[in-house]
Amino acid sequence: MVTSLPIPRELRDPACMIGPKVWVVRRIRCVAPWLVPRQRPRTCCWHHQVDWRQAAAIAVHLVRQAHVTGIPGEDIGDFVMDRVHDEHEDLDDRERTAIVLLVGLDAGIQLSEPDSAWLYGDGQHRVAAQLDQGVRETIVQRLELLDPVTGLPIT
């Protein structure tokens, strides 16, 4: 759930992403979404121009499809983009780029390790715009180091 992600506080610009009023509205939207209507895409910055509800819904659906078919993590981005190309020809370039930024290796929303303070390694502008639009599900990437011999996560 997007609402369970930390509200990005390390943003410095653009103006539509920052400020106490913006943070309060985002927090209210997370806790009581019926009190604050979802925003439509708007022109204040590139991130707010994207229809994140559409882009995230397509990305989540296709990543789930990739998991069901057994596609390995490093190949999911290619799988998703092939499906977007084949099944969503009418999609705007902005939303296509947004999907790449959600599923592409090293491009996705990345959080610091769960045992440390929740900070964004990448994707804080995307999360802020998705919170503003009331997106419910999105893709968050996590790097997990595997033992080359056993294939199990290194702890």
ABEGO torsion letter per residue (X at the ends): XAAABBBBAABAOBAAABEAAAAAAAAAAAABAAABBBBBBBAABAAAABBAAAAAAAAAAAAAAAAAAGBBAAAAAAAAAAAAAAABAABBAAAAAAAAAAABBGABBBBBBAABBBBBABGAAAAAAAAAAGBABBBBBBBBBBBAAAGBBBX
